[in-house]
C-alpha cells in the first residue's frame, strides 16, 4: 500500500514539475535601448521536442514554437511574435479555478489565434474577453504575457471566466519596470491556501534581476543568454558555480530540481519589441531551442521569404528541430544518475555541466553562445537600420546551421588528434567558429569534420 502511495505522489510531483515555466516582462522605460521585452523559459516534459514554425493566421504571418506535431498547422503555439510586432507567451498557473484544478488546455490554441489576428495588447484583451464570454468549453489557468509595437507590455492573470491585467508601464504595479511570474497567480482566490508552484524559480529570477541590473538599466540580450542558464536555487540559496568540481572526471552528484533550467526545460525565448518610431518589423525573438544549457541563442527575424535556421525549424521528415534533439543528447550526458533503470531527473553529475577546467557542456555552450550572440546582434542592428535584409538574414542562418553542427560534434566527440594540412571539402572552420568556403589562406589551426587542419 505504501509503495502505491509513493508511486502516486511521485507521479503528482512529476506532473507539477513538467508543466512549469518562468517568465519576465519589462517596460522599454527600464531597458538599455528603450525596447520592451517578454521572456519565457519553457518547461514541458510532454512537449520536449520543440521546434519553430511559420504560420498565417486570420490577418498576420507569425513565427511560433510548437510541440512535436505532424500537422501542417499545429493547434497550439507556446510563444511567438507576428509581423506587426505583437508577441505572446504564457506560464501555467496552478490552482486558479479551484483549489485542486491544474488544467490549462485552452492556452495554446488561444495564443495561436491571437498571433494570427492581434496587433496590440488592447486587441488581445478584447479577444480574451470575447473568448471567456462565448466559449462553451474553456480551460484557462494561466499567466499570459503580451507585448505590441506601441510599447505596451503586460501580464494577464487569467482563469476560465476572469482576468487581471498587470501593466509593466504602470509604476504602481511594476515599480522597477519589470514583472516576474512562474506558476501561480497573485489574484487567485486560492493564493493563500494552495502551494505556490514555482516559488523557488520566482525567487531565483527576482534575485537575478536585482543582482544583475542593480547599477543600471536592463540589458535584454544579456538576460536572454544568462537567465535560462542561471544556476541559483531560490529556496536553498545555493549557486552551483560557487563550488566547482576539478575536472570533467571529478564526478559530483548534486541536487538539480526547481532551478530555472531543469530536466524539463525545452526552450526559451526573449521577444524584444521596438522603441518609439521604430518599425514593427524589427521585433526580434532571441530563441534558445531545446535544453538551454545545451543549445544556442539565435535572433529570429520575420522576413518576406520567411527564412528560418534549418537547425531550429520543424523538419519535414522528423517533425522535430535538430538543435532541440541535439540538446537532449547533451542533457542526457549531464543527468547520468539512474535508479532501477529509470533516469533521475532531480540530480546531475555537476562535473559534466561545469568544472574548474572549463570543459563542462554548459561552459562550452556559453562560450559559443557569446560568439553567436555578438554576430547575431551585429546582424540585428544592420537589419534595424536597413543595411541588412532578407538575403543577409538567410546567409546568417546558413552560418548558424553550420556552426551549430560543428559545435555539437566538437562537444560530443573528441576531435581526432591527427593533423593534416588540407581540408577535404570546402567547409573549414577556424577555432573561433568562422567558416571558410575554400582552403584557408591564413596560417593556423582549423577544424574540418572531426579532424584538425594545420595551414602553414
C-alpha positions as CSV (number, residue, x, y, z in Angstrom):
1,X,0.0,0.0,0.0
2,X,2.8,2.4,0.9
3,X,4.6,1.6,-2.3
4,X,1.4,2.6,-4.3
5,X,1.1,5.8,-2.4
6,X,4.7,6.7,-3.1
7,X,4.3,6.0,-6.8
8,X,1.1,8.2,-6.8
9,X,2.9,11.0,-5.1
10,X,5.9,10.7,-7.5
11,X,3.5,11.0,-10.5
12,X,1.9,14.1,-8.9
13,X,5.3,15.7,-8.3
14,X,6.3,14.8,-11.9
15,X,3.2,16.5,-13.3
16,X,3.9,19.6,-11.2
17,X,7.4,19.7,-12.4
18,X,6.7,19.0,-16.1
19,X,4.2,21.8,-16.8
20,X,6.0,24.8,-15.4
21,X,7.7,27.9,-16.8
22,X,9.5,31.1,-15.7
23,X,8.7,34.5,-17.3
24,X,9.8,38.1,-17.0
25,X,8.4,41.1,-18.8
26,X,9.8,44.7,-18.8
27,X,8.9,48.1,-20.0
28,X,11.1,49.9,-22.5
29,X,11.5,52.6,-19.8
30,X,13.9,50.4,-17.9
31,X,15.9,48.7,-20.7
32,X,19.2,49.9,-22.1
33,X,17.9,50.5,-25.6
34,X,14.3,51.6,-24.8
35,X,12.8,48.4,-26.2
36,X,10.3,46.4,-24.1
37,X,10.5,42.6,-23.9
38,X,8.8,39.5,-22.7
39,X,10.8,36.4,-21.8
40,X,9.9,32.8,-21.1
41,X,11.9,29.7,-20.1
42,X,9.7,26.9,-21.1
43,X,9.3,23.6,-19.1
44,X,7.1,20.8,-20.6
45,X,8.1,17.2,-20.4
46,X,5.2,16.2,-22.6
47,X,6.3,18.7,-25.2
48,X,10.1,18.0,-25.1
49,X,10.5,18.1,-28.9
50,X,10.1,21.8,-29.5
51,X,10.6,23.3,-33.0
52,X,10.0,26.6,-34.8
53,X,7.3,27.1,-37.5
54,X,5.9,30.0,-39.6
55,X,2.1,30.2,-39.9
56,X,-0.5,32.5,-41.3
57,X,-3.5,33.4,-39.2
58,X,-6.7,35.3,-39.9
59,X,-4.7,38.5,-40.6
60,X,-1.0,38.1,-39.9
61,X,2.0,35.9,-40.6
62,X,3.8,34.8,-37.4
63,X,6.5,32.5,-36.0
64,X,5.9,30.3,-33.1
65,X,7.3,27.4,-31.0
66,X,5.3,24.2,-31.1
67,X,5.5,20.7,-29.6
68,X,6.0,17.7,-31.8
69,X,3.3,17.6,-34.4
70,X,2.9,16.1,-37.9
71,X,0.1,18.6,-38.7
72,X,0.7,21.3,-41.3
73,X,-1.0,23.7,-38.9
74,X,-0.5,22.7,-35.2
75,X,-3.4,23.6,-32.9
76,X,-1.2,25.2,-30.2
77,X,1.6,27.8,-30.1
78,X,3.5,28.2,-26.9
79,X,5.1,31.5,-27.7
80,X,6.0,33.7,-30.7
81,X,5.6,37.0,-32.4
82,X,3.9,38.2,-35.6
83,X,4.7,40.5,-38.5
84,X,3.1,43.6,-36.9
85,X,5.1,43.3,-33.6
86,X,2.6,41.6,-31.4
87,X,4.1,38.9,-29.1
88,X,2.7,36.5,-26.6
89,X,3.7,33.8,-24.1
90,X,2.3,32.1,-21.1
91,X,3.0,30.3,-17.9
92,X,0.7,27.7,-16.4
93,X,-0.9,29.0,-13.1
94,X,-1.8,26.2,-10.7
95,X,-5.0,26.4,-8.6
96,X,-6.7,29.3,-10.2
97,X,-10.1,27.9,-11.0
98,X,-10.3,25.7,-7.9
99,X,-8.1,24.5,-5.0
100,X,-7.3,21.3,-7.0
101,X,-7.5,22.3,-10.7
102,X,-4.4,22.5,-12.8
103,X,-6.0,22.2,-16.2
104,X,-4.9,24.8,-18.9
105,X,-5.8,23.1,-22.2
106,X,-7.0,26.2,-24.0
107,X,-4.0,28.5,-23.6
108,X,-2.0,27.2,-26.7
109,X,-4.9,27.5,-29.1
110,X,-5.8,31.0,-27.8
111,X,-2.2,32.1,-28.3
112,X,-2.2,30.8,-31.8
113,X,-5.4,32.7,-32.6
114,X,-4.0,35.9,-31.0
115,X,-0.8,35.8,-33.1
116,X,-2.8,35.4,-36.2
117,X,-5.2,38.3,-35.6
118,X,-4.0,40.7,-32.9
119,X,-1.8,43.7,-33.5
120,X,-2.0,45.3,-30.0
121,X,-2.4,44.4,-26.3
122,X,-5.8,46.1,-26.4
123,X,-6.9,43.7,-29.2
124,X,-5.7,40.7,-27.2
125,X,-7.7,41.9,-24.2
126,X,-10.8,42.2,-26.4
127,X,-10.1,38.7,-27.8
128,X,-9.7,37.3,-24.3
129,X,-13.0,39.0,-23.1
130,X,-14.8,37.6,-26.1
131,X,-13.4,34.1,-25.6
132,X,-14.3,34.0,-22.0
133,X,-17.8,35.2,-22.7
134,X,-18.6,33.0,-25.6
135,X,-16.6,29.8,-25.4
136,X,-18.8,26.9,-24.1
137,X,-15.8,24.8,-23.2
138,X,-12.8,26.8,-21.9
139,X,-10.0,25.7,-19.6
140,X,-7.6,28.6,-18.7
141,X,-5.4,28.7,-15.7
142,X,-2.5,30.8,-16.9
143,X,-0.5,34.0,-16.9
144,X,-0.4,35.4,-20.4
145,X,2.4,37.9,-21.2
146,X,1.7,40.2,-24.2
147,X,3.6,43.0,-26.0
148,X,3.0,45.2,-29.0
149,X,4.8,47.6,-31.3
150,X,3.3,50.6,-29.4
151,X,5.4,49.8,-26.3
152,X,2.6,48.2,-24.3
153,X,3.6,45.1,-22.3
154,X,1.5,43.4,-19.7
155,X,0.7,40.1,-17.8
156,X,-2.9,38.9,-17.7
157,X,-3.5,36.5,-14.8
158,X,-6.3,34.5,-16.3
159,X,-8.9,31.9,-15.2
160,X,-11.8,30.4,-17.1
161,X,-14.0,33.4,-16.7
162,X,-11.9,36.3,-15.4
163,X,-8.5,38.0,-15.6
164,X,-6.5,40.8,-14.0
165,X,-4.1,42.9,-16.1
166,X,-0.6,43.9,-14.7
167,X,0.9,46.7,-16.8
168,X,4.7,46.9,-16.8
169,X,4.5,50.6,-17.7
170,X,2.4,51.3,-14.6
171,X,4.8,52.3,-11.7
172,X,2.1,51.4,-9.1
173,X,2.1,47.8,-10.5
174,X,5.7,47.5,-11.5
175,X,7.8,50.0,-9.5
176,X,11.0,48.7,-11.1
177,X,9.6,48.5,-14.6
178,X,9.6,44.7,-14.7
179,X,7.3,41.8,-13.5
180,X,8.2,38.2,-12.8
181,X,5.8,35.2,-12.9
182,X,6.2,31.5,-12.5
183,X,3.3,29.1,-11.9
184,X,0.9,30.8,-9.6
185,X,-1.2,34.0,-9.8
186,X,-1.3,36.6,-7.1
187,X,-5.0,37.3,-7.9
188,X,-6.1,33.6,-7.5
189,X,-8.8,33.2,-4.8
190,X,-6.7,30.3,-3.6
191,X,-3.4,32.2,-3.4
192,X,-3.3,31.9,0.5
193,X,-4.3,28.3,0.8
194,X,-2.5,26.4,-2.0
195,X,1.1,25.7,-2.9
196,X,2.9,28.4,-4.8
197,X,4.2,26.2,-7.6
198,X,7.5,27.6,-8.9
199,X,8.2,29.9,-6.0
200,X,11.8,28.7,-5.9
201,X,12.2,29.9,-9.5
202,X,10.3,33.1,-8.8
203,X,12.8,33.9,-6.0
204,X,15.8,33.0,-8.3
205,X,14.5,35.1,-11.2
206,X,13.9,38.1,-8.8
207,X,17.4,37.7,-7.4
208,X,18.9,37.6,-10.9
209,X,17.1,40.8,-11.9
210,X,18.1,42.6,-8.6
211,X,21.7,41.5,-8.7
212,X,22.5,41.8,-12.4
213,X,20.9,45.1,-13.2
214,X,21.3,46.9,-9.8
215,X,23.6,49.6,-11.2
216,X,21.9,50.3,-14.5
217,X,19.1,49.6,-16.9
218,X,18.1,46.1,-18.0
219,X,20.1,44.6,-20.9
220,X,17.6,42.2,-22.6
221,X,20.3,40.4,-24.7
222,X,22.3,39.7,-21.5
223,X,19.2,38.3,-19.9
224,X,18.3,36.1,-22.9
225,X,21.7,34.5,-22.7
226,X,22.0,34.2,-18.9
227,X,18.7,33.7,-17.2
228,X,17.8,30.3,-18.9
229,X,21.2,29.0,-17.6
230,X,21.1,30.6,-14.1
231,X,22.3,28.0,-11.6
232,X,21.0,29.6,-8.4
233,X,18.3,27.9,-6.3
234,X,15.8,30.3,-4.8
235,X,14.9,28.3,-1.7
236,X,18.3,26.7,-0.9
237,X,20.2,29.9,-1.7
238,X,22.8,27.8,-3.4
239,X,24.8,28.8,-6.5
240,X,26.3,25.8,-8.3
241,X,29.1,28.0,-9.6
242,X,30.4,28.5,-6.0
243,X,31.9,25.0,-5.6
244,X,33.1,23.5,-8.9
245,X,34.4,20.0,-9.5
246,X,38.1,20.0,-10.5
247,X,37.6,18.4,-13.9
248,X,35.2,16.5,-16.2
249,X,36.1,13.3,-14.5
250,X,35.7,14.6,-10.9
251,X,32.2,13.1,-10.6
252,X,30.0,15.0,-8.2
253,X,26.3,14.2,-7.9
254,X,24.2,17.2,-6.9
255,X,20.5,18.0,-6.4
256,X,19.1,19.7,-9.5
257,X,15.4,20.4,-9.1
258,X,13.5,23.6,-9.2
259,X,16.3,25.6,-10.7
260,X,15.3,27.8,-13.6
261,X,16.9,25.4,-16.1
262,X,15.8,21.9,-15.3
263,X,15.4,18.5,-16.8
264,X,12.0,19.5,-18.2
265,X,13.3,22.8,-19.8
266,X,12.6,22.6,-23.5
267,X,13.4,26.0,-24.9
268,X,13.4,29.7,-24.1
269,X,12.8,33.0,-25.8
270,X,13.2,36.7,-25.2
271,X,10.9,38.6,-27.6
272,X,12.3,42.1,-27.9
273,X,9.9,44.8,-29.1
274,X,10.6,48.1,-30.8
275,X,11.2,51.6,-29.4
276,X,9.1,54.6,-30.3
277,X,9.2,55.5,-34.0
278,X,10.7,52.1,-35.0
279,X,9.2,49.7,-37.5
280,X,7.2,46.8,-36.0
281,X,9.1,44.5,-38.4
282,X,12.2,45.0,-36.1
283,X,10.6,42.9,-33.4
284,X,13.0,40.1,-32.6
285,X,12.7,36.7,-30.9
286,X,16.0,35.7,-29.2
287,X,15.3,31.9,-29.3
288,X,17.1,29.1,-27.5
289,X,15.8,25.9,-28.9
290,X,16.0,22.8,-26.7
291,X,17.5,22.4,-23.3
292,X,19.0,25.8,-22.7
293,X,22.2,24.5,-21.1
294,X,22.9,22.6,-24.2
295,X,21.8,24.9,-27.1
296,X,22.5,28.3,-28.6
297,X,20.5,31.6,-28.6
298,X,19.7,32.8,-32.1
299,X,17.8,36.0,-33.2
300,X,14.8,35.2,-35.3
301,X,13.5,37.9,-37.7
302,X,10.3,37.7,-39.7
303,X,11.5,38.4,-43.3
304,X,9.5,38.5,-46.6
305,X,10.8,35.0,-47.5
306,X,10.1,33.6,-44.0
307,X,13.5,32.0,-43.9
308,X,14.5,30.2,-40.7
309,X,17.6,28.4,-39.5
310,X,17.3,24.8,-40.5
311,X,18.5,23.6,-37.1
312,X,15.6,25.4,-35.4
313,X,12.7,24.9,-37.7
314,X,10.4,21.8,-37.7
315,X,11.9,19.3,-40.1
316,X,9.7,17.8,-42.7
317,X,10.8,14.3,-42.1
318,X,11.1,14.1,-38.2
319,X,8.8,16.9,-37.3
320,X,11.4,17.9,-34.7
321,X,14.2,20.5,-34.7
322,X,17.7,19.4,-35.0
323,X,19.1,21.7,-32.3
324,X,16.4,20.6,-29.8
325,X,17.1,16.9,-30.4
326,X,20.9,17.5,-30.1
327,X,20.4,19.4,-26.8
328,X,18.5,16.4,-25.4
329,X,21.5,14.3,-26.1
330,X,23.7,16.8,-24.3
331,X,21.3,16.9,-21.4
332,X,21.5,13.1,-21.0
333,X,25.2,13.4,-20.6
334,X,24.6,15.6,-17.5
335,X,21.7,13.7,-16.0
336,X,23.7,10.5,-15.6
337,X,22.1,9.0,-12.4
338,X,19.7,6.1,-12.8
339,X,17.7,4.2,-10.2
340,X,16.1,0.8,-11.2
341,X,16.9,1.6,-14.8
342,X,15.0,4.9,-14.6
343,X,16.8,8.2,-15.2
344,X,16.8,10.5,-12.2
345,X,15.5,14.0,-13.3
346,X,16.3,15.7,-10.0
347,X,20.1,15.1,-9.8
348,X,23.1,15.6,-12.1
349,X,26.8,15.0,-12.4
350,X,27.9,18.6,-11.9
351,X,31.3,17.9,-13.4
352,X,29.7,17.2,-16.8
353,X,27.9,20.6,-16.7
354,X,30.6,22.9,-15.2
355,X,34.1,22.4,-13.7
356,X,37.3,24.3,-13.0
357,X,38.9,23.2,-16.2
358,X,36.0,24.8,-18.1
359,X,35.4,21.6,-20.1
360,X,31.8,21.2,-18.9
361,X,29.0,21.2,-21.5
362,X,27.5,24.5,-20.3
363,X,30.9,26.2,-20.3
364,X,31.5,25.1,-23.9
365,X,27.9,26.2,-24.9
366,X,28.2,29.6,-23.1
367,X,31.5,30.4,-24.9
368,X,29.9,29.6,-28.3
369,X,26.7,31.3,-27.4
370,X,28.5,34.5,-26.6
371,X,30.2,34.4,-30.0
372,X,27.0,33.7,-31.9
373,X,25.3,36.4,-29.9
374,X,27.9,39.0,-31.0
375,X,27.4,38.2,-34.6
376,X,23.6,38.0,-34.2
377,X,23.5,41.3,-32.5
378,X,25.5,42.9,-35.3
379,X,23.1,41.5,-37.9
380,X,20.1,42.7,-35.9
381,X,21.5,46.2,-35.8
382,X,22.1,46.2,-39.5
383,X,18.6,44.9,-40.1
384,X,17.1,47.7,-38.0
385,X,19.0,50.4,-39.9
386,X,18.2,48.9,-43.3
387,X,21.7,47.8,-44.1
388,X,20.7,44.1,-44.0
389,X,17.7,42.4,-45.5
390,X,16.3,39.0,-46.4
391,X,19.5,37.9,-48.2
392,X,21.8,38.8,-45.3
393,X,19.5,37.1,-42.7
394,X,19.5,33.9,-44.8
395,X,23.3,33.9,-45.0
396,X,23.5,34.3,-41.2
397,X,21.1,31.4,-40.7
398,X,23.1,29.3,-43.0
399,X,26.2,30.1,-40.9
400,X,24.3,29.3,-37.7
401,X,23.3,25.9,-39.1
402,X,26.9,25.0,-40.0
403,X,28.3,26.5,-36.7
404,X,25.9,24.5,-34.5
405,X,26.6,21.2,-36.3
406,X,30.3,21.8,-35.9
407,X,29.9,22.8,-32.3
408,X,27.7,19.8,-31.4
409,X,30.2,17.4,-33.0
410,X,33.1,19.1,-31.1
411,X,31.2,18.8,-27.8
412,X,30.0,15.2,-28.2
413,X,33.1,13.7,-29.8
414,X,36.8,14.3,-29.3
415,X,38.5,15.8,-32.3
416,X,40.9,13.4,-34.0
417,X,44.4,14.2,-32.9
418,X,45.8,13.6,-36.4
419,X,46.8,16.9,-38.0
420,X,46.6,17.3,-41.8
421,X,47.3,20.3,-43.9
422,X,44.3,20.4,-46.3
423,X,40.5,20.5,-46.0
424,X,38.7,17.5,-47.6
425,X,35.8,19.7,-48.7
426,X,35.0,23.4,-49.0
427,X,34.0,23.9,-45.3
428,X,36.8,24.6,-42.8
429,X,36.2,26.4,-39.5
430,X,38.6,28.5,-37.5
431,X,38.9,27.8,-33.8
432,X,36.7,30.8,-33.3
433,X,34.0,29.2,-35.5
434,X,34.4,31.3,-38.7
435,X,33.6,29.3,-41.8
436,X,35.9,29.2,-44.8
437,X,34.3,28.1,-48.1
438,X,37.7,27.4,-49.6
439,X,41.1,26.4,-48.4
440,X,42.1,29.0,-45.8
441,X,44.9,31.3,-46.8
442,X,45.8,32.4,-43.3
443,X,48.1,30.1,-41.3
444,X,46.6,28.5,-38.2
445,X,44.6,25.5,-36.9
446,X,41.2,24.8,-38.4
447,X,38.6,22.2,-38.0
448,X,37.3,20.1,-40.9
449,X,34.8,17.5,-39.9
450,X,36.4,15.6,-36.9
451,X,40.0,16.5,-38.0
452,X,42.4,19.2,-37.1
453,X,43.8,21.0,-40.1
454,X,47.1,22.9,-39.8
455,X,47.6,25.5,-42.5
456,X,51.2,26.7,-42.7
